[in-house]
Amino acid sequence: MELIVYSSPWCGDCHEAKRWLGKHKIPYREINIEEVQGAAEEVVKNTGKRAIPQFVLDGKWIQPYVPRQGFKYQEMAQLFGVQE
């Protein structure tokens, strides 16, 4: 399994997503859209919007949160096969 997380230091939802991944010991590679040239455009190209965090799991783009509602704990737990 390869997981890439597109995020930014100012993003609260990103912090929660990475905290959750760490809690469940799920390894990932982070791409900071503020530091990696073209990363923000890659998000827009693949999702149609400038929204982070974004997970890319084995090449499939997944938005792990609902805007203004927060992280999708149960859905992500099922996806990654962990207990919430």
MOPAC internal coordinates of N, CA, C and O (Angstrom, degrees):
PM7 1SCF
backbone

  N    0.0000 0     0.00 0     0.00 0    0    0    0
  C    1.4419 1     0.00 0     0.00 0    1    0    0
  C    1.5272 1   109.01 1     0.00 0    2    1    0
  O    1.2310 1   120.83 1   -48.49 1    3    2    1
  N    1.3251 1   116.01 1   131.51 1    3    2    1
  C    1.4565 1   121.51 1   174.58 1    5    3    2
  C    1.5181 1   108.57 1  -118.46 1    6    5    3
  O    1.2310 1   120.89 1   -56.10 1    7    6    5
  N    1.3361 1   115.91 1   123.90 1    7    6    5
  C    1.4514 1   121.58 1   178.90 1    9    7    6
  C    1.5169 1   109.04 1  -120.73 1   10    9    7
  O    1.2310 1   121.31 1   -52.21 1   11   10    9
  N    1.3323 1   115.10 1   127.79 1   11   10    9
  C    1.4581 1   122.62 1   174.58 1   13   11   10
  C    1.5264 1   106.43 1  -116.07 1   14   13   11
  O    1.2310 1   120.64 1   -43.74 1   15   14   13
  N    1.3249 1   116.39 1   136.26 1   15   14   13
  C    1.4582 1   121.55 1   178.55 1   17   15   14
  C    1.5241 1   108.32 1  -117.97 1   18   17   15
  O    1.2310 1   120.75 1   -62.45 1   19   18   17
  N    1.3283 1   116.17 1   117.55 1   19   18   17
  C    1.4583 1   121.56 1   173.53 1   21   19   18
  C    1.5239 1   106.60 1   -88.03 1   22   21   19
  O    1.2310 1   120.61 1   -54.82 1   23   22   21
  N    1.3311 1   116.45 1   125.18 1   23   22   21
  C    1.4575 1   119.94 1  -174.94 1   25   23   22
  C    1.5204 1   110.65 1  -153.04 1   26   25   23
  O    1.2310 1   121.44 1     2.62 1   27   26   25
  N    1.3395 1   114.85 1  -177.38 1   27   26   25
  C    1.4557 1   122.22 1   176.30 1   29   27   26
  C    1.5242 1   108.33 1  -150.61 1   30   29   27
  O    1.2310 1   119.93 1   -29.52 1   31   30   29
  N    1.3350 1   117.74 1   150.48 1   31   30   29
  C    1.4604 1   120.72 1  -177.85 1   33   31   30
  C    1.5285 1   114.29 1   -61.92 1   34   33   31
  O    1.2310 1   119.26 1   152.07 1   35   34   33
  N    1.3139 1   119.02 1   -27.93 1   35   34   33
  C    1.4592 1   122.80 1  -177.05 1   37   35   34
  C    1.5311 1   113.00 1   -85.17 1   38   37   35
  O    1.2310 1   119.74 1   176.41 1   39   38   37
  N    1.3100 1   118.11 1    -3.59 1   39   38   37
  C    1.4666 1   122.71 1  -171.61 1   41   39   38
  C    1.5369 1   111.59 1   -92.88 1   42   41   39
  O    1.2310 1   120.78 1   -68.47 1   43   42   41
  N    1.3287 1   116.11 1   111.53 1   43   42   41
  C    1.4601 1   120.75 1   178.69 1   45   43   42
  C    1.5147 1   113.45 1   -62.89 1   46   45   43
  O    1.2310 1   120.14 1   139.77 1   47   46   45
  N    1.3279 1   117.35 1   -40.23 1   47   46   45
  C    1.4702 1   120.58 1   178.38 1   49   47   46
  C    1.5329 1   110.50 1   -64.44 1   50   49   47
  O    1.2310 1   120.37 1   147.04 1   51   50   49
  N    1.3255 1   116.89 1   -32.96 1   51   50   49
  C    1.4680 1   121.01 1   177.00 1   53   51   50
  C    1.5271 1   110.26 1   -65.46 1   54   53   51
  O    1.2310 1   120.91 1   136.09 1   55   54   53
  N    1.3167 1   115.87 1   -43.91 1   55   54   53
  C    1.4696 1   120.07 1   178.65 1   57   55   54
  C    1.5257 1   110.44 1   -59.47 1   58   57   55
  O    1.2310 1   120.48 1   137.16 1   59   58   57
  N    1.3206 1   116.68 1   -42.84 1   59   58   57
  C    1.4692 1   120.40 1  -179.96 1   61   59   58
  C    1.5239 1   110.65 1   -66.99 1   62   61   59
  O    1.2310 1   119.82 1   138.77 1   63   62   61
  N    1.3141 1   117.96 1   -41.23 1   63   62   61
  C    1.4677 1   120.88 1   178.82 1   65   63   62
  C    1.5285 1   110.83 1   -61.49 1   66   65   63
  O    1.2310 1   120.33 1   135.28 1   67   66   65
  N    1.3257 1   116.97 1   -44.72 1   67   66   65
  C    1.4702 1   120.61 1  -179.68 1   69   67   66
  C    1.5313 1   111.27 1   -69.78 1   70   69   67
  O    1.2310 1   120.19 1   144.97 1   71   70   69
  N    1.3321 1   117.24 1   -35.03 1   71   70   69
  C    1.4627 1   120.71 1   175.47 1   73   71   70
  C    1.5210 1   110.05 1   -61.59 1   74   73   71
  O    1.2310 1   120.72 1   135.31 1   75   74   73
  N    1.3342 1   116.23 1   -44.69 1   75   74   73
  C    1.4666 1   121.69 1  -179.51 1   77   75   74
  C    1.5324 1   110.49 1   -63.99 1   78   77   75
  O    1.2310 1   120.16 1   136.13 1   79   78   77
  N    1.3129 1   117.30 1   -43.87 1   79   78   77
  C    1.4624 1   120.74 1   178.13 1   81   79   78
  C    1.5278 1   110.47 1   -61.24 1   82   81   79
  O    1.2310 1   120.34 1   137.13 1   83   82   81
  N    1.3261 1   116.95 1   -42.87 1   83   82   81
  C    1.4611 1   121.10 1   178.52 1   85   83   82
  C    1.5245 1   112.10 1   -63.62 1   86   85   83
  O    1.2310 1   120.77 1   137.69 1   87   86   85
  N    1.3156 1   116.14 1   -42.31 1   87   86   85
  C    1.4690 1   121.38 1   178.63 1   89   87   86
  C    1.5226 1   111.20 1   -56.49 1   90   89   87
  O    1.2310 1   120.85 1   141.93 1   91   90   89
  N    1.3253 1   115.98 1   -38.07 1   91   90   89
  C    1.4639 1   121.24 1  -177.32 1   93   91   90
  C    1.5324 1   112.31 1   -97.23 1   94   93   91
  O    1.2310 1   120.81 1  -171.30 1   95   94   93
  N    1.3301 1   116.06 1     8.70 1   95   94   93
  C    1.4723 1   122.31 1   177.18 1   97   95   94
  C    1.5335 1   112.33 1    54.53 1   98   97   95
  O    1.2310 1   121.22 1  -136.81 1   99   98   97
  N    1.3098 1   115.27 1    43.19 1   99   98   97
  C    1.4633 1   121.82 1   178.36 1  101   99   98
  C    1.5289 1   107.40 1   -96.42 1  102  101   99
  O    1.2310 1   120.18 1   -65.36 1  103  102  101
  N    1.3258 1   117.26 1   114.64 1  103  102  101
  C    1.4663 1   119.46 1  -178.56 1  105  103  102
  C    1.5271 1   111.52 1   -72.30 1  106  105  103
  O    1.2310 1   121.51 1   -34.02 1  107  106  105
  N    1.3202 1   114.71 1   145.98 1  107  106  105
  C    1.4620 1   120.16 1   178.95 1  109  107  106
  C    1.5209 1   109.53 1  -153.10 1  110  109  107
  O    1.2310 1   121.89 1   -17.25 1  111  110  109
  N    1.3160 1   113.98 1   162.75 1  111  110  109
  C    1.4652 1   121.57 1   172.94 1  113  111  110
  C    1.5220 1   106.35 1  -112.83 1  114  113  111
  O    1.2310 1   120.90 1   -51.73 1  115  114  113
  N    1.3081 1   115.88 1   128.27 1  115  114  113
  C    1.4595 1   120.59 1  -177.02 1  117  115  114
  C    1.5208 1   111.12 1   -96.29 1  118  117  115
  O    1.2310 1   121.22 1   -41.38 1  119  118  117
  N    1.3278 1   115.26 1   138.62 1  119  118  117
  C    1.4535 1   121.70 1   172.30 1  121  119  118
  C    1.5247 1   106.91 1  -120.06 1  122  121  119
  O    1.2310 1   121.04 1   -67.22 1  123  122  121
  N    1.3294 1   115.61 1   112.78 1  123  122  121
  C    1.4509 1   122.53 1   179.61 1  125  123  122
  C    1.5209 1   107.81 1   -83.29 1  126  125  123
  O    1.2310 1   120.20 1   -64.94 1  127  126  125
  N    1.3285 1   117.22 1   115.06 1  127  126  125
  C    1.4638 1   120.21 1  -175.97 1  129  127  126
  C    1.5220 1   112.70 1   -67.61 1  130  129  127
  O    1.2310 1   120.39 1   163.93 1  131  130  129
  N    1.3435 1   116.85 1   -16.07 1  131  130  129
  C    1.4690 1   120.68 1   178.61 1  133  131  130
  C    1.5252 1   111.13 1   -82.00 1  134  133  131
  O    1.2310 1   120.00 1   155.93 1  135  134  133
  N    1.3290 1   117.60 1   -24.07 1  135  134  133
  C    1.4612 1   121.17 1  -174.65 1  137  135  134
  C    1.5296 1   114.20 1  -107.99 1  138  137  135
  O    1.2310 1   120.21 1   152.09 1  139  138  137
  N    1.3215 1   117.20 1   -27.91 1  139  138  137
  C    1.4613 1   120.23 1  -176.28 1  141  139  138
  C    1.5311 1   109.16 1   -96.14 1  142  141  139
  O    1.2310 1   121.44 1   -66.41 1  143  142  141
  N    1.3114 1   114.84 1   113.59 1  143  142  141
  C    1.4637 1   120.40 1  -178.03 1  145  143  142
  C    1.5292 1   110.19 1   -59.01 1  146  145  143
  O    1.2310 1   120.70 1   -49.59 1  147  146  145
  N    1.3253 1   116.26 1   130.41 1  147  146  145
  C    1.4550 1   122.14 1   177.82 1  149  147  146
  C    1.5234 1   114.17 1    86.29 1  150  149  147
  O    1.2310 1   119.68 1   174.17 1  151  150  149
  N    1.3253 1   118.21 1    -5.83 1  151  150  149
  C    1.4689 1   120.48 1  -176.72 1  153  151  150
  C    1.5295 1   111.78 1   -67.50 1  154  153  151
  O    1.2310 1   120.00 1   136.55 1  155  154  153
  N    1.3309 1   117.60 1   -43.45 1  155  154  153
  C    1.4670 1   120.28 1   179.43 1  157  155  154
  C    1.5288 1   110.27 1   -62.51 1  158  157  155
  O    1.2310 1   120.59 1   140.25 1  159  158  157
  N    1.3092 1   116.48 1   -39.75 1  159  158  157
  C    1.4690 1   120.56 1   178.39 1  161  159  158
  C    1.5309 1   110.68 1   -65.75 1  162  161  159
  O    1.2310 1   120.29 1   145.25 1  163  162  161
  N    1.3274 1   117.06 1   -34.75 1  163  162  161
  C    1.4697 1   121.58 1   177.79 1  165  163  162
  C    1.5269 1   110.14 1   -63.60 1  166  165  163
  O    1.2310 1   120.56 1   139.49 1  167  166  165
  N    1.3222 1   116.53 1   -40.51 1  167  166  165
  C    1.4709 1   120.78 1   176.69 1  169  167  166
  C    1.5197 1   109.91 1   -60.55 1  170  169  167
  O    1.2310 1   120.29 1   130.38 1  171  170  169
  N    1.3217 1   117.06 1   -49.62 1  171  170  169
  C    1.4650 1   121.64 1  -179.05 1  173  171  170
  C    1.5234 1   110.36 1   -61.45 1  174  173  171
  O    1.2310 1   120.57 1   136.44 1  175  174  173
  N    1.3176 1   116.52 1   -43.56 1  175  174  173
  C    1.4689 1   120.77 1  -178.77 1  177  175  174
  C    1.5332 1   111.71 1   -60.12 1  178  177  175
  O    1.2310 1   120.57 1   141.65 1  179  178  177
  N    1.3260 1   116.52 1   -38.35 1  179  178  177
  C    1.4631 1   119.99 1  -174.82 1  181  179  178
  C    1.5236 1   114.96 1   -93.15 1  182  181  179
  O    1.2310 1   120.22 1   161.52 1  183  182  181
  N    1.3303 1   117.19 1   -18.48 1  183  182  181
  C    1.4677 1   119.31 1  -177.57 1  185  183  182
  C    1.5178 1   113.06 1  -118.14 1  186  185  183
  O    1.2310 1   120.60 1   163.28 1  187  186  185
  N    1.3347 1   116.45 1   -16.72 1  187  186  185
  C    1.4566 1   119.99 1  -177.49 1  189  187  186
  C    1.5139 1   113.33 1    82.70 1  190  189  187
  O    1.2310 1   120.48 1  -176.76 1  191  190  189
  N    1.3436 1   116.69 1     3.24 1  191  190  189
  C    1.4693 1   119.51 1   179.79 1  193  191  190
  C    1.5134 1   110.03 1  -151.00 1  194  193  191
  O    1.2310 1   121.36 1   -17.06 1  195  194  193
  N    1.3044 1   115.01 1   162.94 1  195  194  193
  C    1.4683 1   121.15 1   178.72 1  197  195  194
  C    1.5270 1   106.55 1   -97.58 1  198  197  195
  O    1.2310 1   120.72 1  -100.68 1  199  198  197
  N    1.3040 1   116.22 1    79.32 1  199  198  197
  C    1.4601 1   121.89 1  -174.83 1  201  199  198
  C    1.5230 1   109.74 1  -132.99 1  202  201  199
  O    1.2310 1   121.21 1   -52.51 1  203  202  201
  N    1.3351 1   115.30 1   127.49 1  203  202  201
  C    1.4605 1   120.78 1   176.40 1  205  203  202
  C    1.5179 1   107.99 1  -130.40 1  206  205  203
  O    1.2310 1   119.44 1   -25.34 1  207  206  205
  N    1.3013 1   118.68 1   154.66 1  207  206  205
  C    1.4570 1   127.49 1     5.55 1  209  207  206
  C    1.5220 1   111.33 1   -76.14 1  210  209  207
  O    1.2310 1   121.76 1   -23.18 1  211  210  209
  N    1.3060 1   114.24 1   156.82 1  211  210  209
  C    1.4644 1   122.33 1   171.11 1  213  211  210
  C    1.5180 1   107.06 1  -130.28 1  214  213  211
  O    1.2310 1   120.86 1   -43.93 1  215  214  213
  N    1.3197 1   115.95 1   136.07 1  215  214  213
  C    1.4562 1   121.94 1   173.39 1  217  215  214
  C    1.5206 1   107.37 1  -101.01 1  218  217  215
  O    1.2310 1   120.67 1   -37.99 1  219  218  217
  N    1.3204 1   116.33 1   142.01 1  219  218  217
  C    1.4593 1   121.29 1   169.41 1  221  219  218
  C    1.5244 1   105.04 1  -122.11 1  222  221  219
  O    1.2310 1   121.25 1   -75.21 1  223  222  221
  N    1.3221 1   115.21 1   104.79 1  223  222  221
  C    1.4524 1   121.87 1  -176.46 1  225  223  222
  C    1.5203 1   108.80 1  -104.93 1  226  225  223
  O    1.2310 1   121.30 1   -68.36 1  227  226  225
  N    1.3244 1   115.12 1   111.64 1  227  226  225
  C    1.4662 1   121.09 1  -178.12 1  229  227  226
  C    1.5316 1   111.53 1    49.02 1  230  229  227
  O    1.2310 1   120.89 1  -137.25 1  231  230  229
  N    1.3337 1   115.90 1    42.75 1  231  230  229
  C    1.4620 1   121.89 1   176.30 1  233  231  230
  C    1.5108 1   115.25 1    88.76 1  234  233  231
  O    1.2310 1   119.47 1   172.27 1  235  234  233
  N    1.3332 1   118.62 1    -7.73 1  235  234  233
  C    1.4712 1   121.78 1  -179.06 1  237  235  234
  C    1.5271 1   109.41 1   -99.65 1  238  237  235
  O    1.2310 1   120.69 1   -52.33 1  239  238  237
  N    1.3395 1   116.28 1   127.67 1  239  238  237
  C    1.4650 1   122.04 1  -179.35 1  241  239  238
  C    1.5222 1   110.09 1   -81.45 1  242  241  239
  O    1.2310 1   121.11 1   -46.97 1  243  242  241
  N    1.3483 1   115.48 1   133.03 1  243  242  241
  C    1.4623 1   122.24 1  -177.03 1  245  243  242
  C    1.5234 1   108.50 1  -136.93 1  246  245  243
  O    1.2310 1   120.57 1   -50.21 1  247  246  245
  N    1.3189 1   116.52 1   129.79 1  247  246  245
  C    1.4643 1   120.49 1   173.91 1  249  247  246
  C    1.5232 1   107.22 1   -93.64 1  250  249  247
  O    1.2310 1   119.56 1   -69.08 1  251  250  249
  N    1.3417 1   118.44 1   110.92 1  251  250  249
  C    1.4554 1   121.38 1  -172.11 1  253  251  250
  C    1.5278 1   115.16 1   -85.71 1  254  253  251
  O    1.2310 1   120.00 1  -164.93 1  255  254  253
  N    1.3048 1   117.60 1    15.07 1  255  254  253
  C    1.4589 1   120.38 1  -179.04 1  257  255  254
  C    1.5230 1   109.34 1  -148.58 1  258  257  255
  O    1.2310 1   121.01 1   -15.78 1  259  258  257
  N    1.3173 1   115.68 1   164.22 1  259  258  257
  C    1.4595 1   122.27 1   173.58 1  261  259  258
  C    1.5284 1   106.36 1  -110.61 1  262  261  259
  O    1.2310 1   119.98 1   -54.72 1  263  262  261
  N    1.3329 1   117.64 1   125.28 1  263  262  261
  C    1.4646 1   119.34 1  -178.45 1  265  263  262
  C    1.5337 1   111.78 1   -52.68 1  266  265  263
  O    1.2310 1   121.01 1   -45.44 1  267  266  265
  N    1.3188 1   115.67 1   134.56 1  267  266  265
  C    1.4627 1   125.43 1  -179.90 1  269  267  266
  C    1.5283 1   113.55 1    63.46 1  270  269  267
  O    1.2310 1   119.82 1  -173.10 1  271  270  269
  N    1.3380 1   117.95 1     6.90 1  271  270  269
  C    1.4682 1   120.78 1   176.80 1  273  271  270
  C    1.5197 1   112.00 1  -122.35 1  274  273  271
  O    1.2310 1   119.90 1   154.75 1  275  274  273
  N    1.3286 1   117.79 1   -25.25 1  275  274  273
  C    1.4476 1   121.09 1   174.31 1  277  275  274
  C    1.5216 1   115.96 1   107.71 1  278  277  275
  O    1.2310 1   122.25 1     9.34 1  279  278  277
  N    1.3239 1   113.30 1  -170.66 1  279  278  277
  C    1.4606 1   122.96 1  -174.64 1  281  279  278
  C    1.5302 1   111.22 1   -67.41 1  282  281  279
  O    1.2310 1   120.56 1   -36.99 1  283  282  281
  N    1.3203 1   116.54 1   143.01 1  283  282  281
  C    1.4741 1   123.09 1   179.40 1  285  283  282
  C    1.5352 1   108.94 1   -88.19 1  286  285  283
  O    1.2310 1   120.38 1  -105.09 1  287  286  285
  N    1.3224 1   116.89 1    74.91 1  287  286  285
  C    1.4699 1   121.47 1  -173.92 1  289  287  286
  C    1.5251 1   112.68 1   -56.38 1  290  289  287
  O    1.2310 1   119.95 1   125.81 1  291  290  289
  N    1.3095 1   117.70 1   -54.19 1  291  290  289
  C    1.4652 1   120.83 1  -175.81 1  293  291  290
  C    1.5253 1   111.76 1   -65.41 1  294  293  291
  O    1.2310 1   120.30 1   135.98 1  295  294  293
  N    1.3106 1   117.02 1   -44.02 1  295  294  293
  C    1.4704 1   120.88 1  -179.69 1  297  295  294
  C    1.5300 1   111.63 1   -63.21 1  298  297  295
  O    1.2310 1   120.51 1   137.89 1  299  298  297
  N    1.3341 1   116.62 1   -42.11 1  299  298  297
  C    1.4614 1   119.88 1   178.90 1  301  299  298
  C    1.5350 1   110.82 1   -70.07 1  302  301  299
  O    1.2310 1   120.19 1   144.22 1  303  302  301
  N    1.3359 1   117.24 1   -35.78 1  303  302  301
  C    1.4692 1   120.39 1   177.08 1  305  303  302
  C    1.5268 1   110.10 1   -60.91 1  306  305  303
  O    1.2310 1   120.31 1   136.51 1  307  306  305
  N    1.3211 1   117.01 1   -43.49 1  307  306  305
  C    1.4723 1   120.55 1   177.45 1  309  307  306
  C    1.5218 1   110.73 1   -64.50 1  310  309  307
  O    1.2310 1   120.77 1   134.55 1  311  310  309
  N    1.3202 1   116.13 1   -45.45 1  311  310  309
  C    1.4711 1   120.49 1  -178.24 1  313  311  310
  C    1.5250 1   111.80 1   -59.26 1  314  313  311
  O    1.2310 1   120.46 1   138.14 1  315  314  313
  N    1.3269 1   116.72 1   -41.86 1  315  314  313
  C    1.4595 1   121.05 1  -176.74 1  317  315  314
  C    1.5267 1   113.36 1   -94.97 1  318  317  315
  O    1.2310 1   120.22 1   178.54 1  319  318  317
  N    1.3328 1   117.18 1    -1.46 1  319  318  317
  C    1.4547 1   120.78 1   177.06 1  321  319  318
  C    1.5159 1   113.91 1    67.10 1  322  321  319
  O    1.2310 1   120.70 1  -138.47 1  323  322  321
  N    1.3366 1   116.26 1    41.53 1  323  322  321
  C    1.4607 1   120.34 1   178.79 1  325  323  322
  C    1.5307 1   109.41 1  -121.02 1  326  325  323
  O    1.2310 1   121.12 1   -19.96 1  327  326  325
  N    1.3243 1   115.45 1   160.04 1  327  326  325
  C    1.4557 1   120.70 1   176.65 1  329  327  326
  C    1.5155 1   109.88 1   -87.79 1  330  329  327
  O    1.2310 1   120.78 1   -45.40 1  331  330  329
  N    1.2984 1   116.12 1   134.60 1  331  330  329
  C    1.4605 1   120.41 1   179.04 1  333  331  330
  C    1.4987 1   109.93 1   -98.63 1  334  333  331
  O    1.2310 1   120.10 1   180.00 1  335  334  333

